[in-house]
Amino acid sequence: MDDARPDPADALAAIGNERRVSMIYELQQAFREGEHALSYAELKRRVGVRDSGNFNYHLQRLVGQYVRKTADGYTLTYAGRKVASALTAGIFTEQADGTTLSAPGTCYNCHAESLIARYEDERICISCADCGEELLHNPFPPAPTTRRDDLLSAFDAWTRRWNALAFARTCPECGSQMDGELTDANPSLSIGDVPYRLRVTCRECWAMSNLPLGLLVRDHPQVVGFHASHGVDIASIPSWNLDWALHHEYLGVVSDKPLRLRLRIPLENEELQLTFDDEGTVVSTEVTR
């Protein structure tokens, strides 16, 4: 039986031409301006190709996978919109390595107020200039790195979204199912100084990460409510400033068989405790004094 999925190499080859990229860009701009579709003649005019045969050849390479022909003209498919987003994000065209700026907060390791954010290898890394500890990192598109004044807020929102989807076992890159298991391994790209992480792996694409449990439950109703009861808006705190989410002092083993972990979140004279099973699921919560 033939595989119904398109060959990735063929799909990329269909895009890899300046005129096809221009078609995707113009259809994206039309959609942004409220035009559901562009007629053949209008798209040809906007792309700026006079030769009808040449224009039609390149258009037909996109129709089906990236462009849909409708009664009103041509519009982008979901795959086409994803390509347009990647082009806008500069994934194919821009480099921002070396971009560096100060980050707010203190280091959970040495408590120095000397955090820096650096864009390197297509990811933003938050680290301490004093002790060298890397607190947080995540892949991030290059274009916003040089265009946004609120870069670190955007990065934190991006990271929280990525983690929340991964925790829900939905791949934040392709939407496929992810598998998750607790691991005490400490790969080179791991985040935080914790004894266990949740390793999430997409069944279909490249997405994989080893994430501290604290980062995965920062939006848990009990965690949000606990902070709110102390007058703290946890949404306003950058992920790299949540010591209880990133440092081993707050995560301990309750039992080995079955594996149970407990995360402590102290605030003033109270402490929220969350217990996790071996799949990283919260199985109980308790507030103690």
C-alpha positions in Angstrom: 0.0 0.0 0.0 1.3 3.5 -0.9 2.1 5.8 2.0 -0.4 8.7 1.9 2.0 11.1 3.4 3.9 13.4 1.1 7.6 12.9 0.8 9.3 15.7 2.9 12.1 16.1 0.3 9.5 16.6 -2.5 7.5 19.1 -0.3 10.6 21.2 0.3 11.6 21.1 -3.3 8.2 22.5 -4.2 8.9 25.6 -2.1 12.5 26.1 -3.0 12.2 28.7 -5.7 12.1 32.5 -5.3 8.9 32.9 -7.3 7.1 30.2 -5.3 8.2 31.9 -2.1 6.8 35.2 -3.5 3.5 33.5 -4.2 3.2 32.3 -0.6 4.2 35.7 0.7 1.6 37.5 -1.5 -1.2 35.1 -0.5 -0.2 35.6 3.1 -0.4 39.4 2.8 -3.7 39.2 1.1 -5.1 37.1 3.9 -3.8 39.6 6.4 -5.6 42.4 4.5 -8.9 40.5 4.7 -8.8 39.0 1.2 -9.8 35.4 1.4 -8.4 34.5 -2.0 -6.6 36.1 -5.0 -7.6 35.5 -8.6 -5.0 34.1 -11.0 -4.5 37.5 -12.7 -4.2 39.4 -9.4 -1.7 36.9 -7.9 0.3 37.0 -11.1 0.3 40.8 -11.0 1.4 41.0 -7.4 4.2 38.5 -7.9 5.4 40.5 -10.9 5.8 37.7 -13.5 4.8 38.6 -17.0 5.3 35.1 -18.6 2.1 33.2 -18.0 3.7 29.9 -18.8 6.4 30.4 -16.2 4.0 31.7 -13.6 1.6 28.8 -14.1 4.4 26.3 -13.8 5.5 27.5 -10.4 2.0 28.0 -9.2 1.0 24.4 -10.0 4.0 23.2 -8.0 2.3 24.7 -4.9 -1.3 23.8 -5.6 -2.5 20.9 -3.5 0.1 20.9 -0.7 0.6 24.7 -0.1 -2.1 26.5 -2.1 -5.7 25.7 -2.6 -7.7 26.6 -5.7 -11.2 27.7 -4.9 -14.1 29.3 -6.9 -12.8 32.7 -5.7 -9.2 32.1 -6.7 -6.1 30.9 -4.8 -5.5 30.7 -1.0 -3.0 29.2 1.3 -3.6 25.8 2.9 -2.6 25.2 6.5 0.8 23.9 5.3 1.2 27.0 3.2 0.4 29.2 6.2 3.0 27.3 8.3 5.6 28.0 5.6 4.5 31.7 5.5 5.0 31.9 9.3 8.4 30.3 9.0 9.4 32.8 6.4 8.1 35.7 8.6 10.0 34.3 11.6 13.2 34.3 9.6 13.8 30.6 10.1 15.1 30.2 6.5 16.7 33.5 6.0 17.9 35.3 9.1 20.7 34.8 11.7 20.7 36.4 15.1 23.5 34.6 16.9 25.3 36.8 19.5 22.3 39.0 20.4 22.8 39.5 24.2 20.9 41.5 26.8 20.4 41.6 30.6 17.6 39.5 32.1 15.7 40.4 35.3 16.0 38.3 38.4 18.6 36.4 40.4 20.4 33.1 39.8 19.0 30.2 41.8 22.5 28.8 42.1 24.5 31.8 43.5 21.8 34.4 44.0 23.6 37.0 42.0 21.6 39.6 40.0 23.7 39.1 36.9 21.5 37.1 34.5 22.0 37.5 30.8 20.0 36.3 27.8 21.9 35.3 24.7 20.7 34.0 21.3 22.8 31.1 20.2 22.2 28.1 17.9 18.6 29.1 17.3 17.7 29.3 20.9 17.6 31.8 23.7 19.6 30.9 26.8 19.2 32.6 30.2 22.4 32.1 32.2 24.3 33.7 35.1 27.3 35.8 34.3 28.8 35.2 37.8 28.7 31.4 38.2 28.0 30.3 34.6 24.8 28.4 35.5 22.3 28.1 32.7 18.9 28.5 34.1 16.6 28.2 31.0 16.8 27.7 27.3 14.3 27.1 24.5 14.3 27.2 20.7 13.1 30.6 19.4 12.8 32.1 15.9 15.6 34.5 14.9 13.5 37.4 13.4 11.8 38.5 16.7 15.1 38.4 18.4 16.2 41.6 16.6 12.8 43.2 16.1 11.0 43.1 19.5 11.6 45.5 22.4 9.8 43.1 24.7 11.9 40.1 23.6 12.2 38.4 27.0 8.5 38.7 27.7 7.8 37.1 24.4 10.3 34.4 25.0 8.8 33.5 28.3 5.3 33.4 26.8 6.6 31.2 24.0 8.3 28.9 26.5 5.3 28.6 28.7 3.1 27.7 25.7 5.7 25.1 24.5 5.8 23.5 28.0 2.0 23.5 28.5 1.4 21.7 25.2 4.2 19.2 25.9 2.7 18.6 29.4 -0.6 17.9 27.7 1.2 15.4 25.5 0.5 17.5 22.4 3.5 18.3 20.3 4.0 22.1 20.1 5.7 21.8 16.8 3.5 19.5 14.8 0.4 18.7 16.9 1.1 15.0 17.1 1.0 12.9 20.3 3.9 13.1 22.7 5.0 10.4 25.1 6.3 11.3 28.5 8.3 9.6 31.3 10.2 10.7 34.3 13.9 10.3 34.1 16.9 11.0 36.3 19.1 11.4 33.2 20.9 14.7 32.8 21.5 15.3 29.0 23.5 18.3 27.9 20.5 20.3 26.9 18.5 19.7 30.1 17.0 22.7 31.9 17.4 23.3 35.6 19.3 21.7 38.5 16.8 19.0 39.4 17.1 15.2 40.2 14.2 14.2 37.8 12.7 15.7 34.7 9.8 14.8 32.4 11.2 13.6 29.1 8.7 14.3 26.4 9.2 12.9 22.9 7.0 13.5 19.8 5.9 10.3 18.0 6.2 12.0 14.6 8.7 14.9 14.5 11.9 15.9 16.1 10.5 17.6 19.2 11.9 16.3 22.4 12.8 17.9 25.7 13.7 17.1 29.3 11.7 19.5 31.5 11.6 20.2 35.2 8.2 19.3 36.7 8.0 22.8 38.3 7.9 24.5 34.9 5.2 22.2 33.7 2.8 23.0 36.6 3.3 26.7 36.9 -0.1 27.2 35.3 -1.7 24.4 37.3 -4.9 25.7 39.0 -3.6 24.9 42.5 -0.3 26.6 41.9 -2.0 29.7 40.4 -4.5 29.8 43.2 -1.9 29.3 45.9 0.1 32.3 44.7 -3.1 34.4 44.3 -4.0 33.7 47.9 -0.7 35.4 48.9 -1.3 38.3 46.5 1.2 37.0 43.9 0.4 37.0 40.2 2.5 34.1 39.1 1.9 35.0 35.4 4.0 38.1 35.9 7.1 36.1 37.1 9.5 34.9 34.4 10.0 31.2 34.3 13.8 31.6 35.1 12.9 33.4 38.3 10.9 30.4 39.8 13.6 28.9 42.0 11.2 26.2 43.2 10.7 25.0 39.6 14.4 24.9 38.7 16.4 23.9 41.8 16.8 20.5 43.4 16.1 21.8 46.9 12.4 21.8 46.2 12.0 18.4 44.5 12.3 15.2 46.4 11.6 11.4 46.1 8.7 10.2 48.2 9.0 6.6 47.2 10.9 4.5 44.7 8.4 1.7 43.9 6.2 3.1 42.6 8.2 6.3 41.9 6.6 9.3 43.5 8.1 12.8 43.6 7.0 15.8 45.7 7.5 19.4 44.7 7.5 22.0 47.4 6.4 25.6 46.7 7.0 27.8 49.8 5.3 31.2 50.1 5.5 33.2 53.4 4.4 30.8 56.2 2.7 28.2 53.9 3.9 25.6 51.5 2.1 24.0 48.6 3.1 20.4 48.0 2.4 18.6 44.7 2.9 14.8 44.4 3.7 13.3 41.0 3.5 9.7 39.7 6.0 8.1 37.4 4.4 9.6 34.3 4.7 13.2 35.7 1.0 13.5 36.5 -0.1 15.4 39.6 -1.8 12.9 41.8 -2.3 15.0 45.0 -1.8 18.5 46.4 -1.6 19.8 49.9 -1.0 23.1 51.6 0.9 23.0 54.9 2.1 25.5 57.4 
